[in-house]
Amino acid sequence: MSLGSFFIGPYEVSPEQCVLRFQGQETKLTPRNMDVLVYMADHAERVVTSSELLERFWSPVASDHAVHKAISELRGALGDSVRSQQFIKTLPRRGYKLLQAPVGNDADATPPGWLAKLQQRLTAGLDYRKLATVVGTIVIMLGLLSLALNHRPTTSTPDIVTIGVESFSFQGESPNSTSFMREGLRTSLINQLARLRAVRVVALEPESEAAREEDVDHVLQGTLLQADGKLRAMVRLVRSEDGVHEYSERFELQQDSVFSVQDHIVSNIVTALSIHLDEEQRALMYDWGTTNAVAYERFMKGDFYYNQFNPRDFERAIQLYQDAAELDPHFINAHLGIAAAANNLSVFSQLEKQRELLKLVSEVHRNVASVAPDHEALEAIRAIEMRMAGSEYRRQEQVLRRQVLSGDAPSYALAHYALFLIGARLYEEAEGFLDAARETSPFELNPDESWDYRVTIARPEEAIRLRKDQLMLRPKHIGMLGPLVRDLFIEGRPQEAEWYLERMREEDTEGLNLDYTEQMLAVLSGALKPESPELESLYHRDQNYFFNNGAVAFALGDLDRGIDFWARLEPLQKRKALNMIHLSERYFPAAVIDSPRYQQLLEYLDLGLSWQRTLLEGVQAMEKVTGVGMSPAASAAYSQRRFVSRNTAWPQELAVAPRQLPADLLANTANGM
């Protein structure tokens, strides 16, 4: 469609001016939202997927949330809503479709026969906008006439759902003692339900039952049961038209505090009904794998915190996922969420917490096996266990290779093999694996984020841009903040680095990654000198800091101290070594990286030549499936049994940072940090 204006229903769309016009009123759209609307109009005959819109209009690191926000804003501008969906239809697990075909001002299609003549008469002397408004009005009137002929009148407006709330009945030993609570439950429910959008709530008394069918769309019934010192609330939502039970749930709580119990029951019921009354949310809940609306609500909150990507929010996500799994033990994605959040939190945690998190994931594996012994999620959870253990990466490599060669690998397999390749400095091969990796399906949790790995292997200037883009969406993302600070510093932008470093200090509650970044900046700026008291103080820290201490020693050119620290890493710490050594080597002098003693240390850690050769043999074995072969540089090194000490995708001056930064940068650093 050209950039000329066109109509969607009664709305005139003007792409050049980024406005919608309706009855003389203008609504401004953002340029990106207008681009999305025009694209959907150009493809009005089909469903447009979220991934399609992401690829076309957003950066490589944007998420589905950006698309959802744009669609929501477009609906608001068009006077549309998720409930009515007159203009934009959401098709769960598929995408979005424009429901009303666009009509262009310069449309040249001529209808055949009598319709063409009628069109000529109608359009004579009229501008197209007025004609579109008239036709739209006629269509609406015909629709209302059809409703009047085929449906009985109702007191509810089409967009308003009316719920009648009955008094709670009681089953137990002392009904009089709980009468105030039953009425309190109903009153609280009425007050809370009335706050939901597009919901009207009425209290139903026994004498009003005869009029119920005419007055309400749904009836909420409840029973309070008391037994063995426990309270149990049973609620049912019944469609008044035909008596169909649309929703029922049981809430069981200890009778220790009447008011807290009442508040908890009301909160859960309102949450459940808000989801069950929303067709789209209900469909999404089923797609995620549960019929328990409260469990789904906890899961979605957990998913929100998980995607903030920092230690504090990972803790919150784990608790919410655990709540969801407790409410619905068969909710597999909730169990997988616990494992995924624990896995990411472990990356930033000290040893004691790492051990606790590994035990938690093992418990998740047992819980899933008990309710779904053949579920494919067990394989993903086991893969998380192996990577958290730190010392099982060779076994994991074999599992991933076997999965890929089977032709039916899980979505994370190629992406995680790419992570191994990145850690081994085989960036070109890793990029090929990321290109071949299958996209994560909707309603699937994936422990590997391919876009994150792509940022890792991007050249510094490009990585800075991509990380800034990601931090616009997730400003607390601790995995982006540290590398961004270090890259900005190396690129001679210390003021920007300082600003992001302050944000990192607020978000890294575990402290290990913050310490690593601060020590590297101190070395690069010359603030931390060999044999200084400050350095000796660092070297006397406990086991949790051995990786950081070794990196500091190597960056200062001290092979003996660096080898001593890294040779004493515990198995759980080898995961950090696997993922961080290739990044740390940017800060090491070439004499360290090329030293036979350093390469012997890597071989001792099983991260040296033999590990590289294992991965390259895996690349060769999987080539027919992945289409990815060895790069010329890697192939030459493999044939000569030579260690690839620097990633071959970057020029050498980028692969190793300058040993001394410029004097003016050092001055700025001393003043600013």
Secondary structure, DSSP 8 states (H G I E B T S, - for coil): --SS-EEETTEEEETTTTEEEETTEEEE--HHHHHHHHHHHHTTTS-B-HHHHHHHHS-TT--HHHHHHHHHHHHHHTT--TTT-SSEEEETTTEEEESS--EETT------HHHHHHHHHHHTT--HHHHHHHHHHHHHHHHHHHHHHHS---SS-TT-EEEEE---EEESS-GGGGHHHHHHHHHHHHHHHTTSTTEEEEE--GGGGGGHHHH-SEEEEEEEEEETTEEEEEEEEEETTT--EEEEEEEEEETT-HHHHHHHHHHHHHHHHHHHT-HHHHHHHHHHT-S-HHHHHHHHHHHHHHTT-SHHHHHHHHHHHHHHHHH-TT-HHHHHHHHHHHHHHHHTS-HHHHHHHHHHHHHHHHHHHHH-TT-THHHHHHHHHHHHHSS-HHHHHHHHHHHHHTT---THHHHHHHHHHHHTT-HHHHHHHHHHS----TT---S--HHHHHHHHS-HHHHHHHHHHHHHH-TT-HHHHHHHHHHHHHTT-HHHHHHHHHHHHHH-SS-HHHHHHHHHHHHHHT-S-TT-HHHHHHHTS-GGGHHHHHHHHHHTT-HHHHHHHHHT--GGGHHHHHHHHHHHGGGS-HHHHT-HHHHHHHHHTT-SHHHHHHHHHHHHHHHHHH-----HHHHHHHHTT----S-TTS-HHHHS--SS--HHHHHHHHHH-
